[in-house]
Amino acid sequence: MFAKLTNFFVRYIQRYMPDPYLFAILLTLLVVALDFWLVPQTTLSGVINAWYQGVWGSQNIFTFALQMTLILVCGTTLAQAPLIQKGLERLAAIPQNQVQAAVMCFLAGAIGSLLNWGLGLVIGTILAKEIAKRLEQMDFGYVVAAAYMGFITWTSGFSSSIVLANADPTSSLNIIYKLTKQTVGIENDILTAYNIVPVVVTLVLFPFMLKWIAPRDIKPINRSALFNAETAVTAEPVAQPAQPKTFASVLENAWILNLILVVAGFYEFFGPLHGAVTINTMILLFTLLGLLLHWTPIRYVRAFCESAKASGSLLLQYPLYGGIMALMAYQPAKGIDPLQTVLASELVKAATVHTLPFLNYIGSCIITMFVPSGGGHWAVQGPVSIQAALALGQTSPAYLGKISMSVAFGEGVFNMIQPFWALPILALAGLTIRDIMGYCVMALLFGFTIFGAALLIF
């Protein structure tokens, strides 16, 4: 069964999976078609104007797009800090076989993802490369797949785009606030039993799964390709002959400048901001940690610029999701329900208060294959989900928080077979999607069961 599932998903990706940017375009056209079909009095000029307002006009999500890009870049920059690199080197000396290596890389990725999804995305793979330098008998694709499996927890953590949007009334993606004038804090989404329990179960159960699916025929590691390729992520500059000190070089290595920024930033975070969890405070926190651990300005600059290379796809796609969001809310005339309300009404017909979160979860799993970004995903599905909850008379922050987390769970689980976020770690590891996909299918099956059951039980 495992071999058949592996082959099926490999064939699907190789034949039918275009770049996610093209998915965003296709989804835009689909929403336009649904507007003409389900929303009376829809006009071509009205649709085009609504789309323009969402992409470049008054309803754009440019601020949110930059915020999510900074979350990724700051997290990846932090993973390159010398202190973290040294810690990973010490951890890499512990595993004695490939199962231990896989479990360690999974836990590193999972815990890192709970703190910052950019950090969690790469730290497990960096650890896998360090282990590969020391451990001869291991299937590198299997261990890197385990590291990527840790990413399944990111939507349950402190940098989840949906969670951060819910807590910020000024966010363009705080759909709950737009519809109800309420904010949903972390006590109503990530600090709940239906979120904490499946995360703990995942951390406990996945190591057993990794032992079960460990390959018996170990493929040799191509060390020359792995450690000499230009795909390695490093903050260390190439060694250069000693140069005389200049005013510029002194400033570039003036650690006191980093320290001044760090002290001022932490004063603000723990003082006036009271440690509040919002998108901006998370960016602030991980920027400060990066400045502190890289120590000198030039080291941080180099690491940040290297990390920013992975953000191009986000900057390209997010504006299109803003357009989709505007098309979902398009009203040709007063008194006519927009598409998001029409779809929500249909969803409510098949749902109860108890089953609505699970039905949203199923829908989220499907949408993730087309919209592999948590923020963009929420822009598409969020309005329908919240409208459906309101139609059932549910307006409490606790219930709306659960609805939003049901969407987040689907995003995290189906990222296991959506290659969009796997591409950066594959480039870092020098692998292809074929090398990890079969293992990730098993992570999908286990994760789907764990998180779906939590929505129904709690």
C-alpha positions as CSV (number, residue, x, y, z in Angstrom):
1,M,0.0,0.0,0.0
2,F,2.8,2.4,0.9
3,A,4.5,1.8,-2.5
4,K,1.3,2.4,-4.4
5,L,0.5,5.6,-2.5
6,T,4.1,6.8,-3.1
7,N,3.9,6.2,-6.8
8,F,0.5,7.8,-7.1
9,F,1.6,11.1,-5.5
10,V,4.9,11.2,-7.4
11,R,3.0,10.8,-10.7
12,Y,0.5,13.5,-9.7
13,I,3.2,16.0,-8.9
14,Q,5.3,15.3,-12.0
15,R,2.3,15.5,-14.4
16,Y,-0.2,17.8,-12.9
17,M,1.4,20.2,-10.4
18,P,2.3,23.5,-12.0
19,D,3.9,26.4,-10.2
20,P,1.7,27.7,-7.4
21,Y,1.5,31.1,-9.1
22,L,-0.4,29.4,-11.9
23,F,-2.8,27.9,-9.3
24,A,-3.5,31.4,-8.0
25,I,-4.4,32.5,-11.6
26,L,-6.6,29.5,-12.2
27,L,-8.4,30.0,-8.8
28,T,-9.0,33.6,-9.7
29,L,-10.7,32.6,-13.0
30,L,-12.7,30.0,-11.1
31,V,-14.0,32.6,-8.6
32,V,-14.9,34.9,-11.5
33,A,-16.9,32.1,-13.1
34,L,-18.7,31.4,-9.8
35,D,-19.5,35.1,-9.4
36,F,-21.2,35.1,-12.8
37,W,-23.0,31.9,-12.0
38,L,-24.2,32.5,-8.4
39,V,-24.3,36.3,-7.9
40,P,-27.1,38.1,-9.7
41,Q,-26.4,41.2,-11.8
42,T,-22.7,40.5,-12.0
43,T,-21.0,42.5,-14.7
44,L,-17.6,42.2,-16.4
45,S,-16.6,45.7,-15.5
46,G,-17.7,45.2,-11.9
47,V,-15.7,42.0,-11.6
48,I,-12.6,43.6,-13.1
49,N,-12.9,46.6,-10.8
50,A,-13.3,44.4,-7.7
51,W,-10.3,42.4,-8.7
52,Y,-8.2,45.5,-9.2
53,Q,-9.2,46.9,-5.8
54,G,-8.1,43.6,-4.2
55,V,-4.8,43.3,-6.0
56,W,-3.6,47.0,-6.3
57,G,-6.4,49.2,-5.0
58,S,-7.9,50.1,-1.7
59,Q,-8.4,46.4,-0.6
60,N,-4.9,45.2,-1.3
61,I,-3.0,43.1,1.2
62,F,0.4,44.5,0.5
63,T,1.1,45.1,4.2
64,F,0.2,41.5,5.1
65,A,2.3,40.2,2.2
66,L,5.4,42.0,3.5
67,Q,4.7,40.9,7.1
68,M,4.5,37.3,6.1
69,T,7.6,37.6,4.0
70,L,9.5,39.1,6.9
71,I,8.3,36.3,9.2
72,L,9.9,33.8,6.7
73,V,13.1,35.7,6.2
74,C,13.7,36.6,9.9
75,G,13.1,33.0,10.9
76,T,15.5,31.6,8.2
77,T,18.1,34.3,9.2
78,L,17.9,33.2,12.8
79,A,18.5,29.6,11.8
80,Q,21.9,30.7,10.3
81,A,23.2,32.3,13.6
82,P,26.5,30.8,14.7
83,L,25.2,29.8,18.1
84,I,22.4,27.9,16.6
85,Q,24.7,26.3,14.1
86,K,27.0,25.2,16.9
87,G,24.1,23.7,18.7
88,L,23.0,21.8,15.7
89,E,26.6,20.4,15.3
90,R,26.4,19.0,18.8
91,L,23.0,17.5,18.3
92,A,24.2,15.9,15.0
93,A,26.7,13.9,17.0
94,I,24.0,12.1,19.0
95,P,22.1,9.9,16.5
96,Q,23.6,6.4,16.0
97,N,21.3,5.2,13.2
98,Q,18.9,6.6,10.6
99,V,15.8,6.3,12.7
100,Q,17.3,8.3,15.5
101,A,18.5,10.9,13.0
102,A,15.0,11.1,11.5
103,V,13.3,11.5,14.9
104,M,15.8,14.2,15.9
105,C,15.3,16.2,12.7
106,F,11.5,15.9,12.9
107,L,11.5,17.2,16.5
108,A,13.8,20.1,15.5
109,G,11.6,21.0,12.6
110,A,8.4,20.7,14.7
111,I,9.6,22.7,17.7
112,G,11.1,25.3,15.4
113,S,7.9,25.6,13.5
114,L,5.9,26.2,16.6
115,L,8.2,29.2,17.4
116,N,8.6,30.5,13.8
117,W,7.6,28.8,10.6
118,G,10.6,30.2,8.7
119,L,12.9,28.8,11.4
120,G,11.2,25.5,11.5
121,L,11.1,25.1,7.7
122,V,14.9,25.0,7.4
123,I,16.4,24.1,10.8
124,G,15.6,20.3,10.5
125,T,17.2,20.1,7.1
126,I,20.3,22.0,8.2
127,L,20.5,19.4,11.1
128,A,20.1,16.6,8.6
129,K,23.1,17.8,6.6
130,E,25.2,17.9,9.8
131,I,24.2,14.4,10.7
132,A,25.0,13.2,7.2
133,K,28.6,14.3,7.7
134,R,28.9,11.9,10.6
135,L,26.5,9.0,9.9
136,E,27.3,6.7,7.0
137,Q,24.3,4.3,7.1
138,M,21.3,6.5,6.5
139,D,18.9,7.3,3.7
140,F,19.2,11.0,3.3
141,G,15.9,11.5,1.6
142,Y,14.1,9.7,4.5
143,V,15.8,11.9,7.1
144,V,15.1,15.2,5.1
145,A,11.5,14.0,4.7
146,A,11.3,13.7,8.5
147,A,12.7,17.2,8.9
148,Y,10.0,18.5,6.6
149,M,7.3,16.6,8.5
150,G,8.0,18.9,11.5
151,F,6.5,21.7,9.4
152,I,3.1,20.2,10.0
153,T,2.9,22.0,13.3
154,W,3.5,25.6,12.0
155,T,-0.2,26.6,11.8
156,S,-0.5,25.7,15.5
157,G,2.3,27.9,16.6
158,F,3.0,31.5,17.4
159,S,3.8,32.6,13.8
160,S,0.7,31.1,12.2
161,S,-0.5,33.7,9.8
162,I,-4.2,33.1,10.6
163,V,-3.6,33.3,14.4
164,L,-1.6,36.5,14.1
165,A,-4.2,38.1,11.8
166,N,-7.0,37.1,14.2
167,A,-5.2,39.0,17.0
168,D,-4.6,42.2,15.1
169,P,-7.6,44.5,14.4
170,T,-5.6,46.5,11.9
171,S,-4.7,43.5,9.7
172,S,-6.2,43.4,6.3
173,L,-6.8,39.7,6.8
174,N,-8.5,39.9,10.1
175,I,-11.8,38.6,8.6
176,I,-13.3,38.0,12.0
177,Y,-12.9,41.6,13.0
178,K,-14.3,42.8,9.7
179,L,-17.4,40.8,10.1
180,T,-18.0,40.9,13.9
181,K,-15.7,43.8,15.2
182,Q,-14.0,41.2,17.6
183,T,-10.4,40.1,17.9
184,V,-9.6,36.5,18.7
185,G,-6.6,36.2,21.0
186,I,-4.3,33.2,21.3
187,E,-6.3,32.0,24.3
188,N,-9.1,31.3,21.9
189,D,-7.1,29.5,19.2
190,I,-3.6,28.1,19.8
191,L,-3.9,27.9,23.6
192,T,-6.9,25.5,23.5
193,A,-7.3,21.7,24.0
194,Y,-8.2,21.1,20.3
195,N,-4.9,22.6,19.3
196,I,-2.5,21.6,22.1
197,V,-3.5,18.0,22.3
198,P,-3.0,17.1,18.5
199,V,0.3,18.9,18.6
200,V,1.5,16.8,21.6
201,V,0.1,13.6,20.0
202,T,1.9,14.4,16.8
203,L,5.2,15.0,18.7
204,V,4.8,11.6,20.4
205,L,3.3,9.5,17.6
206,F,5.3,10.6,14.6
207,P,8.6,9.2,15.9
208,F,7.0,5.7,16.1
209,M,5.7,6.2,12.5
210,L,9.2,7.2,11.4
211,K,10.6,4.0,12.8
212,W,7.8,2.0,11.0
213,I,8.4,3.6,7.6
214,A,12.3,3.6,7.8
215,P,13.7,2.2,4.5
216,R,15.6,-1.1,4.6
217,D,17.6,-0.5,1.4
218,I,19.7,2.5,2.3
219,K,20.7,4.7,-0.6
220,P,24.3,6.0,-0.4
221,I,24.6,9.7,0.2
222,N,26.2,11.7,-2.7
223,R,28.4,13.7,-0.4
224,S,30.2,15.6,-3.1
225,A,26.9,17.0,-4.4
226,L,25.6,17.6,-0.9
227,F,28.4,19.5,0.6
228,N,30.0,21.2,-2.4
229,A,26.9,22.4,-4.2
230,E,26.0,26.1,-4.1
231,T,22.7,25.3,-2.6
232,A,24.1,25.4,1.0
233,V,22.7,28.1,3.2
234,T,25.4,29.9,5.1
235,A,25.9,33.2,6.8
236,E,29.6,32.8,6.8
237,P,31.5,35.0,4.3
238,V,34.0,33.4,2.0
239,A,37.5,33.6,3.5
240,Q,39.4,36.6,2.1
241,P,43.0,37.7,2.6
242,A,43.4,40.0,5.6
243,Q,42.4,43.6,4.7
244,P,43.4,46.8,6.5
245,K,40.7,48.2,8.7
246,T,38.7,51.0,7.3
247,F,35.9,53.2,8.7
248,A,33.4,51.1,6.8
249,S,34.7,47.8,8.0
250,V,34.8,49.0,11.6
251,L,31.1,50.0,11.4
252,E,30.2,46.7,9.7
253,N,31.6,44.8,12.7
254,A,30.5,47.1,15.4
255,W,28.6,44.8,17.6
256,I,27.5,47.7,19.9
257,L,25.2,48.9,17.1
258,N,23.3,45.5,17.1
259,L,23.2,45.6,20.9
260,I,21.7,49.1,21.0
261,L,18.9,48.0,18.7
262,V,18.3,44.8,20.7
263,V,18.1,46.6,24.0
264,A,15.7,49.2,22.6
265,G,13.6,46.5,20.9
266,F,13.2,44.3,24.0
267,Y,12.4,47.3,26.1
268,E,9.5,48.1,23.8
269,F,8.4,44.4,23.5
270,F,8.3,43.7,27.2
271,G,7.3,47.3,28.2
272,P,4.6,49.2,26.3
273,L,3.7,46.2,24.1
274,H,3.4,43.9,27.2
275,G,4.6,40.9,25.1
276,A,1.5,41.1,22.9
277,V,1.3,38.4,20.1
278,T,0.7,40.1,16.8
279,I,2.3,39.9,13.4
280,N,4.4,42.9,14.0
281,T,5.6,41.9,17.5
282,M,6.6,38.5,16.2
283,I,8.6,40.1,13.4
284,L,10.2,42.4,16.0
285,L,11.0,39.5,18.4
286,F,12.7,37.3,15.7
287,T,14.6,40.3,14.3
288,L,16.0,41.1,17.7
289,L,17.0,37.5,18.3
290,G,18.7,37.4,14.9
291,L,20.6,40.6,15.6
292,L,21.7,39.4,19.0
293,L,22.8,35.9,17.8
294,H,24.6,37.1,14.7
295,W,26.2,39.8,16.9
296,T,27.7,42.0,14.2
297,P,25.7,44.1,11.6
298,I,27.5,42.7,8.6
299,R,27.0,39.1,9.6
300,Y,23.2,39.8,10.0
301,V,23.0,41.6,6.7
302,R,24.6,38.7,4.8
303,A,22.4,36.1,6.4
304,F,19.3,38.2,5.9
305,C,20.0,38.8,2.2
306,E,20.7,35.1,1.7
307,S,17.4,34.2,3.4
308,A,15.5,36.7,1.3
309,K,16.2,34.8,-1.9
310,A,13.4,32.3,-0.9
311,S,10.7,35.0,-0.6
312,G,10.1,35.8,-4.2
313,S,7.2,33.4,-4.7
314,L,5.4,35.0,-1.7
315,L,5.7,38.5,-3.0
316,L,4.5,37.4,-6.4
317,Q,1.4,35.4,-5.2
318,Y,0.0,37.4,-2.3
319,P,-1.4,40.2,-4.3
320,L,-3.4,37.7,-6.4
321,Y,-4.9,36.3,-3.2
322,G,-6.0,39.8,-2.3
323,G,-7.8,39.9,-5.6
324,I,-9.5,36.6,-4.9
325,M,-10.6,37.9,-1.5
326,A,-12.1,41.0,-3.2
327,L,-13.9,38.9,-5.8
328,M,-15.4,36.7,-3.0
329,A,-16.8,39.9,-1.4
330,Y,-18.0,41.5,-4.7
331,Q,-21.6,42.9,-4.5
332,P,-23.1,44.1,-7.8
333,A,-25.8,46.1,-6.0
334,K,-27.1,46.7,-2.5
335,G,-29.1,43.8,-1.1
336,I,-27.4,41.1,-3.3
337,D,-25.4,38.6,-1.4
338,P,-21.7,38.3,-2.4
339,L,-20.2,34.9,-3.3
340,Q,-18.8,34.3,0.1
341,T,-22.3,34.6,1.7
342,V,-23.8,32.3,-1.0
343,L,-21.2,29.6,-0.5
344,A,-21.5,29.9,3.3
345,S,-25.3,29.5,3.1
346,E,-24.8,26.2,1.1
347,L,-22.2,25.0,3.6
348,V,-24.5,25.7,6.6
349,K,-27.2,23.5,5.0
350,A,-25.0,20.4,5.5
351,A,-23.5,21.4,8.8
352,T,-24.3,21.7,12.5
353,V,-22.5,23.7,15.1
354,H,-20.5,20.6,16.0
355,T,-19.6,19.5,12.5
356,L,-18.9,22.9,10.9
357,P,-15.3,23.0,12.0
358,F,-14.6,19.5,10.6
359,L,-16.3,20.4,7.3
360,N,-14.1,23.5,7.1
361,Y,-11.1,21.3,7.8
362,I,-12.0,19.1,4.8
363,G,-12.4,22.1,2.6
364,S,-9.1,23.5,3.8
365,C,-7.3,20.3,2.9
366,I,-8.5,20.6,-0.7
367,I,-7.9,24.3,-1.0
368,T,-4.3,23.9,0.3
369,M,-3.4,22.0,-2.9
370,F,-4.3,25.2,-4.8
371,V,-3.3,27.9,-2.3
372,P,-0.2,26.8,-0.4
373,S,0.1,29.9,1.8
374,G,-1.6,30.2,5.1
375,G,-2.4,33.9,4.7
376,G,-3.6,33.6,1.1
377,H,-5.5,30.5,2.0
378,W,-7.4,32.4,4.8
379,A,-8.1,35.2,2.3
380,V,-9.9,32.7,0.1
381,Q,-11.6,30.4,2.7
382,G,-11.9,32.7,5.7
383,P,-14.9,34.8,4.6
384,V,-16.9,31.7,3.7
385,S,-16.0,29.9,7.0
386,I,-16.8,32.9,9.3
387,Q,-20.0,33.7,7.4
388,A,-21.1,30.1,7.9
389,A,-20.5,30.3,11.6
390,L,-22.5,33.6,11.8
391,A,-25.3,31.9,9.9
392,L,-25.5,29.3,12.6
393,G,-25.7,32.0,15.2
394,Q,-22.2,31.5,16.5
395,T,-20.4,34.8,17.3
396,S,-18.3,33.9,20.3
397,P,-14.5,34.4,20.0
398,A,-14.0,30.8,21.2
399,Y,-16.1,29.3,18.4
400,L,-14.8,31.7,15.7
401,G,-11.3,30.8,16.9
402,K,-12.0,27.1,16.4
403,I,-13.4,27.8,12.9
404,S,-10.2,29.7,12.0
405,M,-8.0,26.9,13.4
406,S,-9.9,24.3,11.4
407,V,-8.8,26.1,8.3
408,A,-5.2,26.3,9.7
409,F,-5.1,22.6,10.4
410,G,-6.0,21.7,6.9
411,E,-3.2,24.0,5.6
412,G,-0.6,22.4,7.9
413,V,-1.6,18.8,7.2
414,F,-1.8,19.0,3.4
415,N,1.4,21.0,3.1
416,M,2.9,17.5,3.5
417,I,2.1,16.7,-0.1
418,Q,2.0,20.3,-1.5
419,P,5.6,20.9,-2.8
420,F,5.5,24.7,-2.6
421,W,7.1,24.8,0.9
422,A,9.2,21.7,0.3
423,L,11.1,23.5,-2.5
424,P,13.4,25.5,-0.3
425,I,14.5,22.5,1.8
426,L,14.9,20.4,-1.3
427,A,17.3,23.0,-2.7
428,L,19.1,23.1,0.6
429,A,19.4,19.3,0.7
430,G,20.2,18.8,-3.0
431,L,17.2,16.4,-3.4
432,T,14.1,16.2,-5.6
433,I,10.5,15.9,-4.6
434,R,10.6,12.2,-5.5
435,D,13.2,11.6,-2.7
436,I,10.8,12.7,0.1
437,M,7.2,12.4,-1.2
438,G,6.5,8.8,-0.3
439,Y,7.4,9.4,3.3
440,C,5.4,12.7,3.4
441,V,2.3,10.8,2.2
442,M,2.4,8.8,5.5
443,A,2.8,12.0,7.4
444,L,-0.3,13.3,5.7
445,L,-2.4,10.2,6.6
446,F,-1.4,10.3,10.2
447,G,-1.7,14.1,10.5
448,F,-5.1,14.2,8.8
449,T,-6.4,11.7,11.4
450,I,-4.9,13.4,14.4
451,F,-6.0,16.9,13.7
452,G,-9.4,16.0,12.3
453,A,-10.2,13.9,15.3
454,A,-9.3,16.8,17.6
455,L,-11.8,19.0,15.9
456,L,-14.6,16.4,16.5
457,I,-13.6,15.4,20.0
458,F,-12.8,18.7,21.7
